[in-house]
């Protein structure tokens, strides 16, 4: 069975929206979070602002095309040589037949008879 890995990447509109949201959250952190003499809270405020403004800049760079993203990326986990040669119907039937025999669902006589039947159709 072919396994595919599909990764969704943001579109230009989504990146712009993400940048706007990040800058809004950065402004919230900059102006709404109180500054005080507590060094832990001041560190949190600084970290909050750096992360949100950084994510906003990154989103705007994606939207501007400076960072390559957008759309879907589909990759196959199978090697190229296996993808290049599609399996024939007979090969698939023989593989399924062997699987049934290996799991003990059919007898050896049934396996050999059906195998000869499939090969005679070629």
N, CA, C and O atoms as CSV, one atom per row, in Angstrom:
chain,resi,resn,atom,element,x,y,z
A,1,UNK,N,N,0.840,-1.182,0.000
A,1,UNK,CA,C,0.000,0.000,0.000
A,1,UNK,C,C,0.885,1.245,0.000
A,1,UNK,O,O,1.845,1.332,0.766
A,2,UNK,N,N,0.566,2.179,-0.839
A,2,UNK,CA,C,1.347,3.401,-0.955
A,2,UNK,C,C,1.031,4.327,0.205
A,2,UNK,O,O,-0.132,4.566,0.528
A,3,UNK,N,N,2.073,4.840,0.821
A,3,UNK,CA,C,1.906,5.797,1.908
A,3,UNK,C,C,2.295,7.168,1.393
A,3,UNK,O,O,3.327,7.324,0.740
A,4,UNK,N,N,1.478,8.152,1.682
A,4,UNK,CA,C,1.762,9.508,1.254
A,4,UNK,C,C,1.780,10.417,2.474
A,4,UNK,O,O,0.984,10.272,3.402
A,5,UNK,N,N,2.688,11.331,2.440
A,5,UNK,CA,C,2.779,12.329,3.490
A,5,UNK,C,C,2.314,13.657,2.905
A,5,UNK,O,O,2.900,14.154,1.943
A,6,UNK,N,N,1.274,14.227,3.477
A,6,UNK,CA,C,0.713,15.479,2.976
A,6,UNK,C,C,0.894,16.537,4.063
A,6,UNK,O,O,0.427,16.380,5.191
A,7,UNK,N,N,1.572,17.601,3.701
A,7,UNK,CA,C,1.813,18.689,4.626
A,7,UNK,C,C,1.116,19.931,4.108
A,7,UNK,O,O,1.343,20.338,2.968
A,8,UNK,N,N,0.286,20.528,4.910
A,8,UNK,CA,C,-0.425,21.737,4.507
A,8,UNK,C,C,0.368,22.948,4.962
A,8,UNK,O,O,0.776,23.045,6.119
A,9,UNK,N,N,0.579,23.864,4.039
A,9,UNK,CA,C,1.303,25.087,4.341
A,9,UNK,C,C,0.361,26.275,4.156
A,9,UNK,O,O,-0.563,26.205,3.345
A,10,UNK,N,N,0.581,27.367,4.897
A,10,UNK,CA,C,-0.360,28.489,4.834
A,10,UNK,C,C,-0.313,29.223,3.498
A,10,UNK,O,O,0.732,29.300,2.852
A,11,UNK,N,N,-1.455,29.754,3.098
A,11,UNK,CA,C,-1.535,30.566,1.882
A,11,UNK,C,C,-1.140,32.003,2.222
A,11,UNK,O,O,-0.888,32.330,3.382
A,12,UNK,N,N,-1.090,32.848,1.207
A,12,UNK,CA,C,-0.702,34.241,1.406
A,12,UNK,C,C,-1.687,34.965,2.329
A,12,UNK,O,O,-1.275,35.698,3.228
A,13,UNK,N,N,-2.975,34.758,2.105
A,13,UNK,CA,C,-3.984,35.406,2.944
A,13,UNK,C,C,-3.913,34.958,4.394
A,13,UNK,O,O,-4.059,35.766,5.311
A,14,UNK,N,N,-3.691,33.677,4.594
A,14,UNK,CA,C,-3.576,33.166,5.960
A,14,UNK,C,C,-2.332,33.706,6.651
A,14,UNK,O,O,-2.348,33.968,7.853
A,15,UNK,N,N,-1.259,33.872,5.891
A,15,UNK,CA,C,-0.031,34.414,6.466
A,15,UNK,C,C,-0.212,35.877,6.861
A,15,UNK,O,O,0.277,36.299,7.909
A,16,UNK,N,N,-0.906,36.651,6.038
A,16,UNK,CA,C,-1.163,38.048,6.386
A,16,UNK,C,C,-2.037,38.127,7.639
A,16,UNK,O,O,-1.766,38.914,8.546
A,17,UNK,N,N,-3.081,37.310,7.678
A,17,UNK,CA,C,-3.952,37.292,8.855
A,17,UNK,C,C,-3.157,36.897,10.101
A,17,UNK,O,O,-3.315,37.507,11.159
A,18,UNK,N,N,-2.306,35.880,9.977
A,18,UNK,CA,C,-1.476,35.459,11.109
A,18,UNK,C,C,-0.541,36.561,11.563
A,18,UNK,O,O,-0.337,36.744,12.763
A,19,UNK,N,N,0.033,37.303,10.615
A,19,UNK,CA,C,0.911,38.415,10.977
A,19,UNK,C,C,0.175,39.503,11.714
A,19,UNK,O,O,0.690,40.060,12.683
A,20,UNK,N,N,-1.035,39.814,11.262
A,20,UNK,CA,C,-1.829,40.850,11.933
A,20,UNK,C,C,-2.181,40.414,13.353
A,20,UNK,O,O,-2.087,41.209,14.287
A,21,UNK,N,N,-2.583,39.162,13.517
A,21,UNK,CA,C,-2.929,38.654,14.858
A,21,UNK,C,C,-1.705,38.679,15.770
A,21,UNK,O,O,-1.801,39.064,16.935
A,22,UNK,N,N,-0.557,38.268,15.237
A,22,UNK,CA,C,0.666,38.267,16.056
A,22,UNK,C,C,1.050,39.686,16.483
A,22,UNK,O,O,1.434,39.904,17.632
A,23,UNK,N,N,0.947,40.648,15.565
A,23,UNK,CA,C,1.269,42.027,15.942
A,23,UNK,C,C,0.268,42.574,16.950
A,23,UNK,O,O,0.643,43.344,17.834
A,24,UNK,N,N,-0.994,42.190,16.832
A,24,UNK,CA,C,-1.990,42.627,17.818
A,24,UNK,C,C,-1.661,42.052,19.198
A,24,UNK,O,O,-1.764,42.749,20.208
A,25,UNK,N,N,-1.269,40.790,19.234
A,25,UNK,CA,C,-0.897,40.178,20.518
A,25,UNK,C,C,0.379,40.811,21.074
A,25,UNK,O,O,0.532,40.949,22.288
A,26,UNK,N,N,1.285,41.191,20.185
A,26,UNK,CA,C,2.505,41.870,20.632
A,26,UNK,C,C,2.194,43.229,21.236
A,26,UNK,O,O,2.767,43.610,22.257
A,27,UNK,N,N,1.288,43.956,20.602
A,27,UNK,CA,C,0.881,45.258,21.147
A,27,UNK,C,C,0.162,45.092,22.484
A,27,UNK,O,O,0.324,45.905,23.393
A,28,UNK,N,N,-0.630,44.032,22.590
A,28,UNK,CA,C,-1.279,43.741,23.868
A,28,UNK,C,C,-0.224,43.525,24.951
A,28,UNK,O,O,-0.331,44.065,26.052
A,29,UNK,N,N,0.777,42.741,24.632
A,29,UNK,CA,C,1.830,42.493,25.611
A,29,UNK,C,C,2.622,43.739,25.946
A,29,UNK,O,O,3.024,43.941,27.092
A,30,UNK,N,N,2.846,44.572,24.947
A,30,UNK,CA,C,3.658,45.770,25.150
A,30,UNK,C,C,2.929,46.829,25.968
A,30,UNK,O,O,3.515,47.464,26.844
A,31,UNK,N,N,1.628,47.014,25.668
A,31,UNK,CA,C,0.902,48.115,26.306
A,31,UNK,C,C,-0.043,47.684,27.422
A,31,UNK,O,O,-0.262,48.457,28.355
A,32,UNK,N,N,-0.608,46.484,27.364
A,32,UNK,CA,C,-1.621,46.091,28.346
A,32,UNK,C,C,-1.026,45.350,29.544
A,32,UNK,O,O,-1.534,45.460,30.660
A,33,UNK,N,N,0.044,44.601,29.312
A,33,UNK,CA,C,0.649,43.906,30.447
A,33,UNK,C,C,1.396,44.931,31.301
A,33,UNK,O,O,2.192,45.716,30.785
A,34,UNK,N,N,1.137,44.917,32.592
A,34,UNK,CA,C,1.767,45.944,33.433
A,34,UNK,C,C,3.269,45.698,33.604
A,34,UNK,O,O,3.735,44.561,33.684
A,35,UNK,N,N,3.986,46.787,33.654
A,35,UNK,CA,C,5.420,46.713,33.953
A,35,UNK,C,C,5.583,46.951,35.441
A,35,UNK,O,O,4.900,47.787,36.031
A,36,UNK,N,N,6.464,46.231,36.016
A,36,UNK,CA,C,6.646,46.401,37.449
A,36,UNK,C,C,8.092,46.156,37.817
A,36,UNK,O,O,8.979,46.082,36.967
A,37,UNK,N,N,8.291,46.034,39.104
A,37,UNK,CA,C,9.635,45.799,39.589
A,37,UNK,C,C,9.915,44.313,39.752
A,37,UNK,O,O,11.009,43.919,40.155
A,38,UNK,N,N,8.918,43.489,39.435
A,38,UNK,CA,C,9.100,42.039,39.529
A,38,UNK,C,C,9.875,41.574,38.290
A,38,UNK,O,O,9.361,41.677,37.177
A,39,UNK,N,N,11.101,41.065,38.462
A,39,UNK,CA,C,11.911,40.683,37.290
A,39,UNK,C,C,11.340,39.488,36.524
A,39,UNK,O,O,11.564,39.370,35.319
A,40,UNK,N,N,10.610,38.604,37.200
A,40,UNK,CA,C,10.033,37.456,36.516
A,40,UNK,C,C,8.940,37.920,35.550
A,40,UNK,O,O,8.897,37.475,34.403
A,41,UNK,N,N,8.073,38.797,36.002
A,41,UNK,CA,C,6.999,39.291,35.147
A,41,UNK,C,C,7.536,40.161,34.022
A,41,UNK,O,O,7.017,40.119,32.906
A,42,UNK,N,N,8.563,40.942,34.298
A,42,UNK,CA,C,9.180,41.757,33.255
A,42,UNK,C,C,9.827,40.864,32.203
A,42,UNK,O,O,9.763,41.163,31.011
A,43,UNK,N,N,10.446,39.776,32.634
A,43,UNK,CA,C,11.024,38.807,31.693
A,43,UNK,C,C,9.954,38.138,30.845
A,43,UNK,O,O,10.142,37.915,29.649
A,44,UNK,N,N,8.823,37.819,31.481
A,44,UNK,CA,C,7.714,37.222,30.735
A,44,UNK,C,C,7.198,38.183,29.682
A,44,UNK,O,O,6.933,37.784,28.548
A,45,UNK,N,N,7.052,39.469,30.057
A,45,UNK,CA,C,6.560,40.481,29.123
A,45,UNK,C,C,7.518,40.635,27.943
A,45,UNK,O,O,7.086,40.736,26.795
A,46,UNK,N,N,8.812,40.652,28.228
A,46,UNK,CA,C,9.810,40.790,27.161
A,46,UNK,C,C,9.778,39.577,26.238
A,46,UNK,O,O,9.824,39.725,25.017
A,47,UNK,N,N,9.700,38.385,26.811
A,47,UNK,CA,C,9.648,37.158,26.009
A,47,UNK,C,C,8.372,37.128,25.167
A,47,UNK,O,O,8.411,36.763,23.992
A,48,UNK,N,N,7.244,37.509,25.766
A,48,UNK,CA,C,5.965,37.558,25.056
A,48,UNK,C,C,6.064,38.475,23.834
A,48,UNK,O,O,5.669,38.098,22.731
A,49,UNK,N,N,6.585,39.655,24.040
A,49,UNK,CA,C,6.681,40.631,22.936
A,49,UNK,C,C,7.643,40.152,21.854
A,49,UNK,O,O,7.340,40.267,20.666
A,50,UNK,N,N,8.783,39.623,22.241
A,50,UNK,CA,C,9.744,39.136,21.250
A,50,UNK,C,C,9.163,38.012,20.406
A,50,UNK,O,O,9.321,38.005,19.185
A,51,UNK,N,N,8.490,37.062,21.049
A,51,UNK,CA,C,7.921,35.925,20.315
A,51,UNK,C,C,6.792,36.359,19.392
A,51,UNK,O,O,6.748,35.947,18.233
A,52,UNK,N,N,5.891,37.176,19.885
A,52,UNK,CA,C,4.746,37.552,19.043
A,52,UNK,C,C,5.166,38.447,17.885
A,52,UNK,O,O,4.702,38.255,16.761
A,53,UNK,N,N,6.035,39.421,18.140
A,53,UNK,CA,C,6.492,40.265,17.030
A,53,UNK,C,C,7.337,39.452,16.049
A,53,UNK,O,O,7.271,39.677,14.840
A,54,UNK,N,N,8.122,38.519,16.557
A,54,UNK,CA,C,8.922,37.647,15.681
A,54,UNK,C,C,8.041,36.781,14.796
A,54,UNK,O,O,8.304,36.638,13.602
A,55,UNK,N,N,6.992,36.201,15.380
A,55,UNK,CA,C,6.064,35.397,14.572
A,55,UNK,C,C,5.334,36.259,13.551
A,55,UNK,O,O,5.067,35.810,12.436
A,56,UNK,N,N,5.010,37.496,13.926
A,56,UNK,CA,C,4.354,38.394,12.984
A,56,UNK,C,C,5.250,38.713,11.801
A,56,UNK,O,O,4.801,38.678,10.656
A,57,UNK,N,N,6.511,39.024,12.064
A,57,UNK,CA,C,7.457,39.303,10.978
A,57,UNK,C,C,7.602,38.080,10.081
A,57,UNK,O,O,7.619,38.201,8.856
A,58,UNK,N,N,7.707,36.898,10.694
A,58,UNK,CA,C,7.848,35.660,9.914
A,58,UNK,C,C,6.627,35.430,9.020
A,58,UNK,O,O,6.777,35.048,7.860
A,59,UNK,N,N,5.445,35.655,9.539
A,59,UNK,CA,C,4.219,35.499,8.736
A,59,UNK,C,C,4.184,36.482,7.577
A,59,UNK,O,O,3.785,36.124,6.469
A,60,UNK,N,N,4.599,37.718,7.824
A,60,UNK,CA,C,4.619,38.695,6.737
A,60,UNK,C,C,5.685,38.349,5.696
A,60,UNK,O,O,5.488,38.610,4.509
A,61,UNK,N,N,6.806,37.769,6.117
A,61,UNK,CA,C,7.820,37.321,5.155
A,61,UNK,C,C,7.298,36.179,4.290
A,61,UNK,O,O,7.602,36.114,3.099
A,62,UNK,N,N,6.522,35.288,4.877
A,62,UNK,CA,C,5.901,34.209,4.100
A,62,UNK,C,C,4.945,34.802,3.075
A,62,UNK,O,O,4.947,34.396,1.913
A,63,UNK,N,N,4.125,35.763,3.503
A,63,UNK,CA,C,3.156,36.382,2.604
A,63,UNK,C,C,3.850,37.147,1.478
A,63,UNK,O,O,3.341,37.188,0.358
A,64,UNK,N,N,5.005,37.753,1.759
A,64,UNK,CA,C,5.732,38.527,0.745
A,64,UNK,C,C,6.521,37.628,-0.203
A,64,UNK,O,O,7.038,38.102,-1.215
A,65,UNK,N,N,6.619,36.353,0.107
A,65,UNK,CA,C,7.345,35.434,-0.769
A,65,UNK,C,C,8.827,35.348,-0.459
A,65,UNK,O,O,9.572,34.724,-1.215
A,66,UNK,N,N,9.271,35.949,0.617
A,66,UNK,CA,C,10.685,35.882,0.999
A,66,UNK,C,C,11.030,34.521,1.598
A,66,UNK,O,O,12.180,34.086,1.552
A,67,UNK,N,N,10.026,33.856,2.158
A,67,UNK,CA,C,10.174,32.493,2.677
A,67,UNK,C,C,9.248,31.633,1.845
A,67,UNK,O,O,8.060,31.938,1.739
A,68,UNK,N,N,9.763,30.556,1.246
A,68,UNK,CA,C,8.956,29.736,0.341
A,68,UNK,C,C,7.996,28.855,1.118
A,68,UNK,O,O,8.408,27.904,1.781
A,69,UNK,N,N,6.727,29.177,1.031
A,69,UNK,CA,C,5.673,28.359,1.620
A,69,UNK,C,C,4.406,28.613,0.828
A,69,UNK,O,O,4.334,29.560,0.045
A,70,UNK,N,N,3.421,27.781,1.027
A,70,UNK,CA,C,2.125,27.977,0.400
A,70,UNK,C,C,1.645,26.711,-0.270
A,70,UNK,O,O,2.427,25.998,-0.899
A,71,UNK,N,N,0.368,26.431,-0.139
A,71,UNK,CA,C,-0.216,25.263,-0.779
A,71,UNK,C,C,0.045,23.978,-0.021
A,71,UNK,O,O,0.199,23.970,1.201
A,72,UNK,N,N,0.093,22.884,-0.782
A,72,UNK,CA,C,0.283,21.560,-0.203
A,72,UNK,C,C,1.574,20.963,-0.714
A,72,UNK,O,O,1.997,21.246,-1.835
A,73,UNK,N,N,2.196,20.144,0.100
A,73,UNK,CA,C,3.367,19.394,-0.311
A,73,UNK,C,C,3.036,17.917,-0.119
A,73,UNK,O,O,2.702,17.480,0.982
A,74,UNK,N,N,3.134,17.157,-1.204
A,74,UNK,CA,C,2.828,15.731,-1.140
A,74,UNK,C,C,4.094,14.968,-1.472
A,74,UNK,O,O,4.683,15.162,-2.534
A,75,UNK,N,N,4.512,14.099,-0.563
A,75,UNK,CA,C,5.689,13.279,-0.806
A,75,UNK,C,C,5.316,11.819,-0.608
A,75,UNK,O,O,4.503,11.485,0.254
A,76,UNK,N,N,5.914,10.959,-1.411
A,76,UNK,CA,C,5.690,9.526,-1.291
A,76,UNK,C,C,6.793,8.922,-0.447
A,76,UNK,O,O,7.958,9.303,-0.560
A,77,UNK,N,N,6.416,7.978,0.399
A,77,UNK,CA,C,7.401,7.308,1.239
A,77,UNK,C,C,8.072,6.147,0.527
A,77,UNK,O,O,9.038,5.586,1.044
A,78,UNK,N,N,7.581,5.777,-0.649
A,78,UNK,CA,C,8.162,4.658,-1.376
A,78,UNK,C,C,9.347,5.135,-2.207
A,78,UNK,O,O,9.366,6.285,-2.644
A,79,UNK,N,N,10.337,4.269,-2.433
A,79,UNK,CA,C,11.444,4.643,-3.304
A,79,UNK,C,C,10.965,4.859,-4.741
A,79,UNK,O,O,9.922,4.335,-5.134
A,80,UNK,N,N,11.723,5.627,-5.520
A,80,UNK,CA,C,11.333,5.956,-6.882
A,80,UNK,C,C,11.191,4.732,-7.770
A,80,UNK,O,O,10.302,4.695,-8.621
A,81,UNK,N,N,12.047,3.724,-7.595
A,81,UNK,CA,C,11.978,2.549,-8.471
A,81,UNK,C,C,10.698,1.754,-8.252
A,81,UNK,O,O,10.206,1.128,-9.190
A,82,UNK,N,N,10.147,1.759,-7.053
A,82,UNK,CA,C,8.885,1.047,-6.808
A,82,UNK,C,C,7.710,1.814,-7.398
A,82,UNK,O,O,6.747,1.201,-7.858
A,83,UNK,N,N,7.772,3.163,-7.393
A,83,UNK,CA,C,6.686,3.954,-7.946
A,83,UNK,C,C,6.677,3.896,-9.468
A,83,UNK,O,O,5.618,4.007,-10.085
A,84,UNK,N,N,7.843,3.724,-10.076
A,84,UNK,CA,C,7.941,3.784,-11.531
A,84,UNK,C,C,7.280,2.582,-12.205
A,84,UNK,O,O,6.715,2.719,-13.290
A,85,UNK,N,N,7.341,1.422,-11.586
A,85,UNK,CA,C,6.808,0.209,-12.201
A,85,UNK,C,C,5.503,-0.197,-11.511
A,85,UNK,O,O,5.539,-0.771,-10.422
A,86,UNK,N,N,4.365,0.091,-12.121
A,86,UNK,CA,C,3.098,-0.316,-11.503
A,86,UNK,C,C,2.952,-1.833,-11.538
A,86,UNK,O,O,3.379,-2.493,-12.486
A,87,UNK,N,N,2.349,-2.361,-10.503
A,87,UNK,CA,C,2.180,-3.809,-10.417
A,87,UNK,C,C,1.053,-4.250,-11.331
A,87,UNK,O,O,0.038,-3.569,-11.480
A,88,UNK,N,N,1.260,-5.397,-11.930
A,88,UNK,CA,C,0.212,-5.935,-12.792
A,88,UNK,C,C,-0.892,-6.542,-11.930
A,88,UNK,O,O,-0.709,-6.793,-10.739
A,89,UNK,N,N,-2.030,-6.770,-12.558
A,89,UNK,CA,C,-3.163,-7.358,-11.852
A,89,UNK,C,C,-2.817,-8.770,-11.378
A,89,UNK,O,O,-3.164,-9.162,-10.264
A,90,UNK,N,N,-2.134,-9.524,-12.229
A,90,UNK,CA,C,-1.766,-10.899,-11.866
A,90,UNK,C,C,-0.810,-10.902,-10.679
A,90,UNK,O,O,-0.924,-11.737,-9.781
A,91,UNK,N,N,0.130,-9.967,-10.680
A,91,UNK,CA,C,1.075,-9.892,-9.571
A,91,UNK,C,C,0.364,-9.580,-8.267
A,91,UNK,O,O,0.676,-10.160,-7.227
A,92,UNK,N,N,-0.587,-8.669,-8.322
A,92,UNK,CA,C,-1.351,-8.328,-7.124
A,92,UNK,C,C,-2.184,-9.516,-6.644
A,92,UNK,O,O,-2.276,-9.773,-5.444
A,93,UNK,N,N,-2.787,-10.234,-7.584
A,93,UNK,CA,C,-3.590,-11.406,-7.202
A,93,UNK,C,C,-2.709,-12.494,-6.606
A,93,UNK,O,O,-3.097,-13.138,-5.631
A,94,UNK,N,N,-1.519,-12.709,-7.182
A,94,UNK,CA,C,-0.606,-13.724,-6.642
A,94,UNK,C,C,-0.108,-13.336,-5.249
A,94,UNK,O,O,0.029,-14.191,-4.373
A,95,UNK,N,N,0.159,-12.055,-5.050
A,95,UNK,CA,C,0.594,-11.585,-3.729
A,95,UNK,C,C,-0.503,-11.790,-2.692
A,95,UNK,O,O,-0.232,-12.225,-1.572
A,96,UNK,N,N,-1.735,-11.476,-3.064
A,96,UNK,CA,C,-2.866,-11.669,-2.153
A,96,UNK,C,C,-3.076,-13.153,-1.866
A,96,UNK,O,O,-3.356,-13.542,-0.733
A,97,UNK,N,N,-2.938,-13.968,-2.897
A,97,UNK,CA,C,-3.088,-15.412,-2.726
A,97,UNK,C,C,-2.037,-15.959,-1.771
A,97,UNK,O,O,-2.341,-16.775,-0.901
A,98,UNK,N,N,-0.791,-15.501,-1.940
A,98,UNK,CA,C,0.295,-15.962,-1.060
A,98,UNK,C,C,0.039,-15.508,0.376
A,98,UNK,O,O,0.329,-16.236,1.326
A,99,UNK,N,N,-0.499,-14.316,0.524
A,99,UNK,CA,C,-0.818,-13.808,1.851
A,99,UNK,C,C,-1.887,-14.680,2.527
A,99,UNK,O,O,-1.786,-14.978,3.717
A,100,UNK,N,N,-2.899,-15.080,1.771
A,100,UNK,CA,C,-3.930,-15.965,2.319
A,100,UNK,C,C,-3.338,-17.310,2.743
A,100,UNK,O,O,-3.692,-17.857,3.787
A,101,UNK,N,N,-2.436,-17.829,1.916
A,101,UNK,CA,C,-1.813,-19.118,2.235
A,101,UNK,C,C,-0.912,-18.993,3.466
A,101,UNK,O,O,-0.928,-19.865,4.335
A,102,UNK,N,N,-0.129,-17.920,3.545
A,102,UNK,CA,C,0.766,-17.731,4.687
A,102,UNK,C,C,0.013,-17.559,5.996
A,102,UNK,O,O,0.512,-17.942,7.054
A,103,UNK,N,N,-1.172,-16.993,5.934
A,103,UNK,CA,C,-1.972,-16.812,7.146
A,103,UNK,C,C,-2.781,-18.055,7.499
A,103,UNK,O,O,-3.473,-18.079,8.517
A,104,UNK,N,N,-2.696,-19.088,6.661
A,104,UNK,CA,C,-3.382,-20.344,6.942
A,104,UNK,C,C,-4.859,-20.320,6.614
A,104,UNK,O,O,-5.615,-21.137,7.139
A,105,UNK,N,N,-5.287,-19.415,5.770
A,105,UNK,CA,C,-6.699,-19.315,5.436
A,105,UNK,C,C,-7.102,-20.240,4.285
A,105,UNK,O,O,-8.281,-20.546,4.111
A,106,UNK,N,N,-6.111,-20.683,3.501
A,106,UNK,CA,C,-6.375,-21.657,2.436
A,106,UNK,C,C,-5.329,-22.760,2.523
A,106,UNK,O,O,-4.236,-22.561,3.052
A,107,UNK,N,N,-5.683,-23.922,1.998
A,107,UNK,CA,C,-4.763,-25.061,2.038
A,107,UNK,C,C,-3.745,-24.956,0.904
A,107,UNK,O,O,-3.867,-24.119,0.009
A,108,UNK,N,N,-2.730,-25.836,0.969
A,108,UNK,CA,C,-1.699,-25.829,-0.069
A,108,UNK,C,C,-2.280,-26.219,-1.425
A,108,UNK,O,O,-1.880,-25.678,-2.456
A,109,UNK,N,N,-3.218,-27.154,-1.418
A,109,UNK,CA,C,-3.846,-27.570,-2.670
A,109,UNK,C,C,-4.641,-26.428,-3.301
A,109,UNK,O,O,-4.573,-26.199,-4.509
A,110,UNK,N,N,-5.393,-25.718,-2.461
A,110,UNK,CA,C,-6.150,-24.577,-2.963
A,110,UNK,C,C,-5.213,-23.490,-3.498
A,110,UNK,O,O,-5.479,-22.866,-4.525
A,111,UNK,N,N,-4.118,-23.283,-2.780
A,111,UNK,CA,C,-3.139,-22.290,-3.197
A,111,UNK,C,C,-2.557,-22.648,-4.570
A,111,UNK,O,O,-2.510,-21.804,-5.465
A,112,UNK,N,N,-2.118,-23.890,-4.731
A,112,UNK,CA,C,-1.499,-24.310,-5.997
A,112,UNK,C,C,-2.504,-24.267,-7.152
A,112,UNK,O,O,-2.157,-23.865,-8.263
A,113,UNK,N,N,-3.736,-24.678,-6.893
A,113,UNK,CA,C,-4.746,-24.680,-7.946
A,113,UNK,C,C,-5.056,-23.252,-8.398
A,113,UNK,O,O,-5.121,-22.981,-9.598
A,114,UNK,N,N,-5.244,-22.357,-7.462
A,114,UNK,CA,C,-5.553,-20.979,-7.823
A,114,UNK,C,C,-4.347,-20.290,-8.462
A,114,UNK,O,O,-4.510,-19.463,-9.359
A,115,UNK,N,N,-3.139,-20.627,-8.006
A,115,UNK,CA,C,-1.914,-20.067,-8.582
A,115,UNK,C,C,-1.795,-20.462,-10.047
A,115,UNK,O,O,-1.489,-19.628,-10.899
A,116,UNK,N,N,-2.042,-21.757,-10.341
A,116,UNK,CA,C,-2.000,-22.229,-11.729
A,116,UNK,C,C,-3.076,-21.522,-12.562
A,116,UNK,O,O,-2.852,-21.183,-13.724
A,117,UNK,N,N,-4.231,-21.309,-11.959
A,117,UNK,CA,C,-5.334,-20.628,-12.638
A,117,UNK,C,C,-4.949,-19.192,-13.020
A,117,UNK,O,O,-5.206,-18.757,-14.142
A,118,UNK,N,N,-4.344,-18.472,-12.099
A,118,UNK,CA,C,-3.924,-17.091,-12.355
A,118,UNK,C,C,-2.841,-17.060,-13.433
A,118,UNK,O,O,-2.878,-16.217,-14.329
A,119,UNK,N,N,-1.877,-17.978,-13.346
A,119,UNK,CA,C,-0.774,-17.990,-14.318
A,119,UNK,C,C,-1.247,-18.411,-15.707
A,119,UNK,O,O,-0.670,-17.996,-16.712
A,120,UNK,N,N,-2.286,-19.227,-15.765
A,120,UNK,CA,C,-2.789,-19.648,-17.083
A,120,UNK,C,C,-3.491,-18.495,-17.812
A,120,UNK,O,O,-3.592,-18.506,-19.039
A,121,UNK,N,N,-3.973,-17.508,-17.062
A,121,UNK,CA,C,-4.638,-16.339,-17.654
A,121,UNK,C,C,-3.655,-15.377,-18.317
A,121,UNK,O,O,-4.067,-14.501,-19.078
A,122,UNK,N,N,-2.372,-15.527,-18.039
A,122,UNK,CA,C,-1.378,-14.579,-18.594
A,122,UNK,C,C,-1.151,-14.794,-20.066
A,122,UNK,O,O,-0.352,-14.084,-20.677
